[in-house]
């Protein structure tokens, strides 16, 4: 698509004529199907909230389509309105604009939704399983149109992906004011979030997804590296090298988690990062965040044994569940110096933790169709993992567990045993 066609598409916002429906692309890393949580009245409200972006004469066409999306995926994403142009961080002058600051924000939004960056690009989710830039594609189109036409004396107000409108301001005021997920404590339980998101009234914007500032795993490489290095120094014996030949075992290669193997390489250790989602593993390996991918647990044991003996600096992705890694290494008497975990603890039962013994696809199907069973299985996975970590962390010398893992241990102790 040439630059003029691209700029015209941005300026038109939501097209006056309905674009053709778009096929669901199985090659894209899609968000898990969310559980069906709405009452009949709430489903109607969700549909009304979606249709408000469109003129009355289009409702007969869009209403059944949006309802099908809601019933199939648990959300209304408006796939039909996904733009035809490639979404990536273009040169700032490629964006139609009257305000250079607004053009910079358009660039940031497209970076967040770039296929090479976003975790679930077709669902407008950048990272963390549910860290959304927008709730649907109509919001994206409207926001880009607002940004393309606003001046340096206007401010765009955003709430949970919804553009509230342009307001008079001045050149020293913010061009955009953004807030996401503003709810009161009495309505902030996980199911409340699910319900409000499904109705289209609130979204979880993470820290840098809904504020358009995501910069990928490199954003936490520095902090993760310092954590790994300082943790390794805590378990060093005498005058030995605190890093050479040390083993760092962790989980998660989606979103920000790709920083972990890179941090392991910088620190100079052997690292193993387990990941259940094959597409996430492939993405991080193809982008150079992790050196090797191993799918067989026995092959992983032998590879790690050799790497430790040779004191290699290597990062290995294990395609599978991290519970399998901890238990296999325990059985093979492979000493784990550092243990960690970087998965979506804020969203543990809907894609944050996957039960051991089930494939990624089987787990996602259970999340969508058997939420109570999925909850029990995911908590059982946490129980297994925490038990392994606790048992191995009491060995001599003690292992060091990073703060994310300790948070999960605390979370499991408070919540899981009573509901197993």
CORJO-V32254 format. One record per residue. PHI is phi in radians with two decimals (NA if undefined). BURIAL is # if it has 9 or more other ideal C-beta (glycine too) atoms within 8 Angstrom, else .. Layout:
phi | burial
PHI | BURIAL
PHI | BURIAL
//
This chain:
phi | burial
NA | .
-1.30 | .
-1.12 | .
-1.20 | .
-1.15 | #
-1.08 | #
-1.14 | #
-1.10 | .
-1.12 | #
-1.14 | #
-1.22 | #
-1.33 | #
1.15 | .
-1.31 | #
-1.10 | #
-1.16 | .
-1.69 | .
-1.10 | .
-1.24 | #
-1.15 | .
-1.10 | .
-1.87 | .
-1.25 | .
-1.24 | .
-1.59 | .
-1.26 | .
-1.41 | .
-1.53 | #
-1.33 | #
-1.58 | .
-1.15 | #
-1.03 | #
-1.18 | #
-1.41 | #
-1.20 | #
-1.39 | .
-2.17 | #
-1.52 | #
-1.31 | .
-1.04 | .
-1.13 | .
-1.24 | #
-1.11 | #
-1.10 | .
-1.14 | #
-1.04 | #
-1.16 | #
-1.08 | .
-1.11 | #
-1.34 | #
-1.28 | #
-1.11 | .
-1.43 | .
-2.24 | #
-1.15 | .
-0.96 | .
-1.20 | .
-1.67 | #
-1.12 | #
-1.08 | .
-1.42 | .
-1.44 | #
-1.00 | #
-1.13 | .
-1.16 | #
-1.17 | #
-1.13 | #
-1.11 | .
-1.07 | #
-1.06 | #
-1.31 | .
-1.51 | .
-1.91 | #
1.49 | #
-2.57 | #
-1.83 | #
-1.66 | #
1.07 | #
-0.94 | #
-0.95 | #
-1.66 | #
-1.08 | .
-1.16 | #
-1.45 | .
-1.36 | .
-1.24 | .
-1.73 | #
-2.81 | #
-1.31 | .
-1.31 | .
-1.06 | .
-1.02 | #
-1.37 | .
-1.32 | .
-1.49 | #
-1.15 | .
-2.85 | #
-1.93 | .
-2.21 | #
-1.09 | .
-1.13 | .
-1.14 | #
-1.10 | #
-1.09 | #
-1.24 | #
-1.07 | #
-1.04 | #
-1.12 | #
-1.08 | #
-1.19 | #
-1.09 | #
-1.09 | #
-1.82 | #
-0.97 | #
-1.04 | .
-1.42 | .
-2.03 | #
-1.18 | #
-1.23 | #
-2.29 | #
-1.07 | #
-1.26 | #
-1.77 | #
1.07 | #
-1.89 | #
-1.50 | #
-2.84 | #
1.32 | #
1.46 | #
-2.53 | #
-1.37 | #
-1.73 | #
-1.45 | #
-2.45 | #
-1.48 | #
-2.71 | #
-1.32 | #
-1.12 | #
-1.08 | #
-1.04 | #
-1.08 | #
-1.13 | #
-1.10 | #
-1.11 | #
-1.13 | #
-1.02 | #
-1.13 | #
-1.27 | #
-1.92 | .
-1.36 | #
-1.87 | .
-1.34 | .
-2.08 | .
-2.37 | #
-2.29 | #
-1.67 | #
-1.71 | #
-2.13 | #
-2.32 | #
0.81 | #
1.51 | #
-1.65 | .
-1.30 | #
-1.38 | .
2.31 | .
-1.61 | .
-2.21 | .
-1.08 | .
-2.60 | .
-2.66 | .
-1.15 | .
-1.62 | .
-1.44 | .
-1.08 | .
-1.30 | #
-2.36 | #
-2.00 | .
-2.11 | #
-2.48 | .
-2.38 | #
1.03 | #
-1.40 | .
-2.29 | #
-1.55 | .
-0.95 | .
-1.15 | .
-2.25 | .
-2.23 | .
-1.30 | .
-0.89 | .
-1.21 | .
-1.14 | #
-1.07 | #
-1.02 | #
-1.14 | #
-1.18 | #
-1.19 | #
-1.11 | #
-1.39 | #
1.47 | #
-1.92 | .
-2.75 | #
-2.43 | #
-1.63 | #
-1.68 | #
0.92 | #
-1.65 | .
-2.27 | #
-1.45 | #
-1.30 | #
-1.90 | #
1.22 | #
-1.94 | .
-1.14 | #
-2.14 | .
1.44 | .
-0.98 | #
-1.05 | .
-1.15 | #
-2.17 | #
-1.05 | #
-1.05 | .
-1.16 | .
-1.15 | #
-1.08 | #
-1.06 | .
-1.08 | #
-1.09 | #
-1.16 | #
-1.19 | .
-1.14 | #
-1.10 | #
-1.14 | .
-1.26 | .
-1.86 | #
-1.17 | #
-1.95 | .
1.04 | .
-1.76 | .
-1.21 | .
-1.15 | .
-1.27 | #
-2.08 | #
-1.05 | .
1.41 | #
-1.35 | #
-1.95 | #
-2.01 | #
-1.95 | #
-2.63 | #
-2.48 | #
1.86 | #
-2.22 | #
-1.62 | #
0.96 | #
-1.25 | #
-1.13 | #
-1.04 | #
-1.17 | #
-1.12 | #
-1.11 | #
-1.14 | #
-1.12 | #
-1.07 | #
-1.13 | #
-1.12 | .
-1.24 | #
1.60 | .
-1.99 | #
-1.60 | #
-2.16 | #
-2.20 | #
-2.07 | #
-1.50 | #
-2.55 | #
-1.47 | .
-1.61 | #
-1.02 | .
-1.20 | .
-1.15 | #
-1.07 | #
-1.07 | #
-1.05 | #
-1.18 | #
-1.23 | #
-1.16 | .
-1.52 | .
1.55 | .
-1.36 | #
-2.35 | #
-1.38 | .
-2.35 | #
-2.17 | #
-2.23 | #
-1.85 | .
-1.77 | .
-1.16 | #
-1.17 | .
-1.14 | #
-1.12 | #
-1.01 | #
-1.19 | .
-1.13 | #
-1.23 | #
-1.03 | #
-1.19 | #
-1.14 | #
-1.14 | #
-1.12 | .
-1.51 | .
0.94 | .
-1.22 | .
-1.86 | .
-2.63 | #
-1.97 | #
-2.14 | #
-1.70 | #
-1.76 | #
-1.42 | #
2.87 | #
-1.54 | #
-1.14 | #
-1.03 | #
-1.07 | #
-1.17 | #
-1.04 | #
-1.25 | #
-1.16 | #
-1.19 | #
-1.12 | #
-1.13 | .
-1.50 | .
1.06 | .
-1.64 | #
-1.32 | .
-1.73 | #
-1.39 | #
-2.31 | #
-2.15 | #
-2.65 | #
-2.93 | #
-2.43 | #
-2.13 | #
-1.44 | #
-1.16 | #
-1.27 | .
-2.40 | #
-1.17 | #
-1.74 | #
-2.34 | #
2.04 | #
-1.31 | #
-2.24 | #
-1.97 | #
-1.16 | #
-1.23 | #
1.70 | .
-2.08 | #
-1.27 | .
-1.04 | #
-1.16 | .
-1.08 | .
-1.15 | #
-1.12 | #
-1.14 | #
-1.21 | #
-1.00 | #
-1.35 | #
-1.84 | .
-2.37 | .
-0.93 | #
-1.10 | .
-1.16 | .
-1.06 | #
-1.06 | #
-1.09 | #
-1.17 | #
-1.16 | #
-1.17 | #
-1.11 | #
-1.06 | #
-1.08 | #
-1.09 | #
-1.05 | #
-1.09 | #
-1.16 | #
-1.11 | .
-1.07 | #
-1.13 | #
-1.15 | #
-1.10 | #
-1.30 | #
-1.35 | #
-1.66 | .
-1.27 | .
-2.07 | .
-1.29 | .
-1.21 | .
-1.43 | #
-1.87 | #
-1.82 | #
-1.34 | #
-1.06 | .
-1.12 | #
-1.21 | #
-1.10 | #
-1.12 | #
-1.17 | #
-1.03 | #
-1.12 | .
-1.06 | #
-1.12 | #
-1.06 | #
-1.31 | .
-1.99 | #
-1.28 | #
-0.97 | .
-1.23 | .
-2.08 | .
-1.19 | .
//
